Amino acid sequence: MADITQEEWQERITNDDNAVILDVRTNEEVAAGFIPKMINIDIRLGQQFIDEVEKLDKSKNYYIYCRSGMRSGKACALMNQIGFETTYNLIGGFMGWEGETEE
């Protein structure tokens, strides 16, 4: 796991053909806006979150965000524990995001 800034995130995403954007917020939070091309799996779902994450390709590079960066940091650590090699946590989360968004 690595904590990365918004600038690092945008640069890496642009140049990473193996990137997957993972939003770990609730459906209500996602409804207020999200980073394009993401998949959403709510970390607050507990075991269901783990079950859904287990279905993902562990060889991909995961760029993970939540509202502020706390839940996504936990998601990165959890995913690393179950075999994901490359996870990046967006420092400041969606609250600090100044890039493109969708609603």
C-alpha positions in Angstrom: 0.0 0.0 0.0 1.1 3.5 -0.8 -0.5 6.8 0.1 -0.4 9.0 -2.9 -1.4 12.6 -3.6 -4.0 13.6 -6.1 -1.3 14.7 -8.5 0.5 11.3 -8.2 -2.9 9.5 -8.6 -3.7 11.4 -11.9 -0.3 10.8 -13.3 -0.2 7.1 -12.5 -3.8 6.5 -13.7 -3.0 8.1 -17.0 0.1 5.9 -17.5 -1.1 2.7 -16.0 -2.7 0.2 -18.4 -3.3 -2.1 -15.5 -5.2 0.4 -13.3 -8.5 -0.2 -11.6 -10.2 2.6 -9.6 -12.1 1.3 -6.5 -14.5 3.5 -4.6 -15.2 2.1 -1.2 -17.9 4.6 -0.1 -21.6 4.0 0.5 -24.2 4.2 -2.3 -25.4 7.5 -0.8 -21.9 9.0 -1.0 -21.4 7.7 -4.6 -24.8 9.3 -5.6 -23.3 12.7 -4.7 -20.5 12.3 -7.2 -17.6 10.0 -8.1 -14.4 9.6 -10.1 -15.2 8.3 -13.6 -14.6 4.6 -14.5 -14.6 3.4 -10.9 -16.1 0.2 -9.4 -17.9 0.7 -6.1 -17.7 -1.8 -3.3 -18.7 -0.4 0.1 -16.1 -1.3 2.7 -18.8 -1.0 5.4 -20.4 -4.2 4.2 -17.8 -6.2 6.1 -17.6 -9.8 4.9 -19.6 -9.0 1.8 -16.8 -6.4 0.9 -14.2 -9.1 1.3 -16.3 -11.6 -0.8 -16.7 -9.0 -3.6 -13.0 -7.9 -3.6 -11.9 -11.6 -3.8 -13.6 -11.7 -7.2 -11.3 -9.0 -8.5 -8.1 -9.7 -10.5 -5.2 -9.6 -8.0 -2.7 -8.8 -10.7 -4.2 -5.3 -11.4 -3.1 -2.1 -9.7 -5.8 -0.7 -7.5 -6.3 3.0 -6.9 -8.7 3.2 -3.9 -10.5 6.2 -2.5 -13.3 7.0 0.0 -14.6 10.3 1.4 -11.5 11.4 3.3 -8.8 8.7 2.9 -9.4 6.7 6.1 -11.6 3.9 4.9 -9.7 3.5 1.7 -6.5 3.2 3.7 -8.1 0.3 5.6 -9.3 -1.2 2.3 -5.7 -1.1 0.9 -4.4 -2.8 4.0 -7.1 -5.5 3.9 -6.6 -6.1 0.2 -2.8 -6.5 0.7 -3.5 -9.0 3.5 -5.6 -11.2 1.1 -3.1 -11.2 -1.7 -3.4 -7.9 -3.7 0.1 -6.7 -4.5 -0.4 -3.1 -5.6 -2.9 -0.8 -3.9 -2.8 3.0 -3.7 -4.7 5.1 -1.2 -5.8 8.6 -2.4 -4.7 11.1 0.3 -7.6 13.3 1.3 -10.1 11.1 -0.5 -13.0 12.4 -2.6 -13.4 15.5 -0.4 -10.0 16.8 -1.7 -10.5 15.6 -5.3 -10.2 18.4 -7.9 -10.1 16.2 -11.0 -13.0 15.0 -13.2 -16.1 13.7 -11.5 -19.5 12.3 -12.6 -22.9 12.2 -10.8 
